[in-house]
Amino acid sequence: MIAGKEDQVVKVTAADLFDPALRSIELHMQLGGRAANPSDIAEKVLTTLDLLETLDTRPMEWLHVNYSEQRMGSDNKLGFLAGGDRRVAPFDLSVVDGDQDPRSGNSFRLSFDDALVPDRDSIVASFASLVKIWGPTRGAIDGLELAKRHRNDRVLYPPIGVITYFAENATYTLPASPLVDVHPLNGGTLAILKDWTLESVLAYEELSRDLYEGMPNPRFSR
């Protein structure tokens, strides 16, 4: 939303652009069997931080965090407001090396509930840019409520969110539907829900699941 001049853009907290029923919005991507050395990953992380600082233009201070010795294969960064009291971190970023953490595979995760953003278009554009930076096999912006609903599913499907991306080699495809705007992106497909609500995500998720058999949940195969 614009109020006269470019430097007077009215911004909102990212979480306010989503249905509260989704709870704890998160962007996540599976990076597949990427072959990259540490310097390549570091360069992608730095490019990502630059991108996030254009999404939320407040001065940021990035802190590297090692959560545990068991997660040494991950690069975890918190983005605090520069000079702030660190009670709020607009960004929480994690890149995981699947060789070090097989449970997560090669993955990227970003929490950004408290980021100040101009509008939904800026979130869509940032998601598309991250796809181009990281080249994932799939990715989505969804919420904790969806993970909770599917925690005990005996059959697993790729996550569907308010915004979803599947690469051409992802095996799965995103169905056309009046619920979404579908665009080509980076050799794959980007689907953006017209209504950013839990109800719409569940409806589009059902359409997607009707196309595939899914995979057995390993939690129940022991």
C-alpha positions as CSV (number, residue, x, y, z in Angstrom):
1,M,0.0,0.0,0.0
2,I,1.4,3.4,-1.0
3,A,0.7,6.7,0.9
4,G,1.9,9.3,-1.5
5,K,5.7,8.7,-1.9
6,E,7.9,5.7,-2.1
7,D,9.5,6.4,1.3
8,Q,6.0,6.5,2.8
9,V,5.0,2.9,2.1
10,V,2.6,1.6,4.7
11,K,3.9,-1.8,5.9
12,V,2.2,-4.6,7.9
13,T,3.4,-7.5,9.8
14,A,3.7,-10.5,7.5
15,A,1.5,-12.7,9.8
16,D,-1.3,-10.2,9.3
17,L,-1.5,-11.1,5.6
18,F,-2.4,-14.7,6.4
19,D,-5.4,-16.4,8.0
20,P,-4.7,-16.6,11.7
21,A,-6.0,-20.2,11.7
22,L,-2.8,-21.2,9.8
23,R,-0.7,-20.3,12.8
24,S,3.1,-19.7,12.7
25,I,3.7,-19.1,9.0
26,E,6.8,-20.8,7.6
27,L,8.5,-20.9,4.2
28,H,10.3,-24.2,3.6
29,M,12.0,-25.9,0.6
30,Q,13.4,-29.3,-0.2
31,L,16.6,-28.9,-2.1
32,G,16.9,-32.4,-3.4
33,G,20.3,-34.1,-4.0
34,R,22.1,-30.8,-4.6
35,A,25.8,-31.1,-5.1
36,A,27.4,-27.9,-3.6
37,N,30.4,-27.1,-1.6
38,P,30.4,-25.0,1.6
39,S,31.4,-21.8,-0.3
40,D,28.5,-22.2,-2.7
41,I,26.1,-22.6,0.1
42,A,27.6,-19.6,1.9
43,E,27.2,-17.5,-1.2
44,K,23.5,-18.5,-1.5
45,V,23.0,-17.7,2.2
46,L,24.5,-14.2,1.8
47,T,22.3,-13.6,-1.3
48,T,19.3,-14.7,0.7
49,L,20.1,-12.3,3.5
50,D,20.3,-9.4,1.0
51,L,16.9,-10.4,-0.3
52,L,15.4,-10.5,3.1
53,E,16.7,-7.0,3.9
54,T,14.9,-5.7,0.8
55,L,11.7,-7.4,2.0
56,D,11.9,-5.9,5.5
57,T,14.0,-2.7,5.1
58,R,14.6,-2.1,8.8
59,P,18.4,-2.4,9.6
60,M,19.1,-6.0,10.6
61,E,21.7,-7.7,12.7
62,W,22.3,-11.4,11.8
63,L,23.4,-13.8,14.4
64,H,24.6,-17.3,13.7
65,V,23.2,-19.9,16.1
66,N,24.4,-23.5,16.7
67,Y,21.5,-25.2,18.4
68,S,23.3,-28.5,19.2
69,E,26.2,-30.6,18.1
70,Q,23.7,-32.9,16.4
71,R,22.9,-30.0,14.0
72,M,26.4,-29.1,12.9
73,G,25.4,-29.6,9.3
74,S,23.0,-26.7,9.4
75,D,23.5,-22.9,9.0
76,N,21.1,-21.2,11.4
77,K,20.7,-17.4,11.4
78,L,18.4,-15.1,13.4
79,G,17.7,-11.6,12.0
80,F,17.3,-9.1,14.8
81,L,16.6,-5.4,14.5
82,A,19.9,-3.6,14.7
83,G,20.2,-1.9,18.0
84,G,17.0,-3.7,19.3
85,D,16.5,-5.6,22.5
86,R,16.4,-9.0,20.6
87,R,13.0,-10.0,21.9
88,V,11.8,-10.0,18.4
89,A,13.6,-11.7,15.4
90,P,11.8,-10.8,12.2
91,F,13.6,-13.7,10.4
92,D,14.7,-17.2,11.5
93,L,16.6,-18.9,8.8
94,S,18.0,-22.5,8.6
95,V,19.8,-24.3,5.8
96,V,20.4,-28.0,6.5
97,D,22.9,-30.4,4.9
98,G,21.2,-33.8,4.6
99,D,24.5,-35.6,4.9
100,Q,24.7,-34.3,8.4
101,D,21.0,-34.4,9.3
102,P,19.3,-37.2,7.3
103,R,15.9,-36.4,9.1
104,S,15.7,-33.0,7.3
105,G,17.5,-33.9,4.1
106,N,18.9,-30.9,2.1
107,S,16.4,-28.2,3.1
108,F,15.8,-24.5,3.6
109,R,13.4,-23.1,6.2
110,L,12.4,-19.5,7.0
111,S,10.1,-18.1,9.7
112,F,9.1,-14.5,9.1
113,D,5.9,-13.8,11.0
114,D,7.3,-10.6,12.5
115,A,8.8,-9.2,9.4
116,L,7.3,-5.8,8.2
117,V,6.4,-6.1,4.5
118,P,4.5,-3.9,2.0
119,D,2.0,-6.4,0.8
120,R,1.3,-10.0,-0.4
121,D,2.9,-9.3,-3.8
122,S,6.2,-8.7,-2.0
123,I,6.0,-12.1,-0.3
124,V,5.2,-13.8,-3.6
125,A,8.1,-12.0,-5.3
126,S,10.5,-13.0,-2.4
127,F,9.4,-16.6,-2.6
128,A,10.0,-16.7,-6.3
129,S,13.5,-15.1,-5.8
130,L,14.3,-17.8,-3.2
131,V,13.3,-20.5,-5.7
132,K,15.7,-19.0,-8.2
133,I,18.5,-18.8,-5.6
134,W,18.2,-22.3,-4.2
135,G,16.7,-24.3,-7.0
136,P,14.5,-26.5,-4.8
137,T,12.6,-29.6,-6.0
138,R,9.6,-28.3,-4.1
139,G,8.6,-25.6,-1.6
140,A,5.7,-23.9,0.1
141,I,4.6,-21.2,2.5
142,D,2.2,-22.8,5.0
143,G,1.5,-22.9,8.8
144,L,1.9,-24.9,11.9
145,E,-1.8,-25.9,11.8
146,L,-1.3,-27.9,8.6
147,A,1.7,-29.8,10.0
148,K,-0.4,-30.6,13.1
149,R,-3.3,-31.9,11.0
150,H,-1.0,-34.3,9.1
151,R,1.3,-35.3,11.8
152,N,-0.3,-38.8,12.2
153,D,-1.3,-39.4,8.6
154,R,-0.3,-42.9,7.5
155,V,0.2,-41.7,3.9
156,L,2.4,-38.7,3.2
157,Y,2.1,-36.1,0.4
158,P,4.2,-33.1,-0.6
159,P,3.1,-30.1,1.5
160,I,0.6,-27.7,-0.1
161,G,0.5,-24.1,1.1
162,V,-0.7,-20.6,0.4
163,I,2.1,-20.5,-2.1
164,T,3.5,-23.8,-3.5
165,Y,6.3,-24.6,-6.0
166,F,7.1,-27.9,-7.6
167,A,10.1,-28.3,-9.9
168,E,9.7,-30.2,-13.2
169,N,11.6,-33.1,-11.7
170,A,9.6,-33.2,-8.5
171,T,7.4,-36.2,-9.7
172,Y,4.3,-34.4,-8.4
173,T,2.5,-31.6,-10.3
174,L,0.2,-28.8,-9.2
175,P,-3.3,-29.0,-10.5
176,A,-5.0,-26.1,-12.3
177,S,-8.0,-24.8,-10.3
178,P,-10.1,-21.7,-9.9
179,L,-8.6,-21.5,-6.4
180,V,-5.1,-20.6,-7.6
181,D,-3.1,-18.5,-10.1
182,V,-0.5,-20.8,-11.7
183,H,2.7,-19.6,-13.3
184,P,5.8,-21.2,-14.7
185,L,8.9,-20.6,-12.6
186,N,12.5,-21.7,-12.9
187,G,11.6,-24.8,-14.9
188,G,8.7,-25.7,-12.6
189,T,5.3,-24.5,-11.5
190,L,4.3,-21.9,-9.0
191,A,0.7,-21.9,-7.6
192,I,-0.6,-19.0,-5.6
193,L,-3.9,-19.3,-3.7
194,K,-6.3,-16.4,-4.4
195,D,-7.6,-16.6,-0.8
196,W,-4.8,-17.0,1.8
197,T,-6.9,-19.0,4.3
198,L,-6.7,-22.4,5.9
199,E,-9.9,-23.4,4.2
200,S,-8.5,-22.6,0.7
201,V,-5.3,-24.5,1.5
202,L,-7.2,-27.6,2.6
203,A,-9.4,-27.4,-0.5
204,Y,-6.4,-27.2,-2.9
205,E,-4.6,-29.8,-1.0
206,E,-7.5,-32.2,-1.5
207,L,-7.4,-31.6,-5.3
208,S,-3.6,-32.3,-5.3
209,R,-3.9,-35.5,-3.3
210,D,-6.6,-36.9,-5.6
211,L,-3.9,-37.1,-8.3
212,Y,-1.5,-39.3,-6.4
213,E,-1.2,-42.3,-4.1
214,G,1.3,-40.7,-1.8
215,M,4.0,-42.5,0.2
216,P,3.7,-44.6,3.4
217,N,4.6,-42.7,6.6
218,P,7.8,-44.4,7.9
219,R,6.6,-43.7,11.4
220,F,4.0,-46.5,11.0
221,S,6.1,-49.0,9.1
222,R,8.2,-50.2,12.0
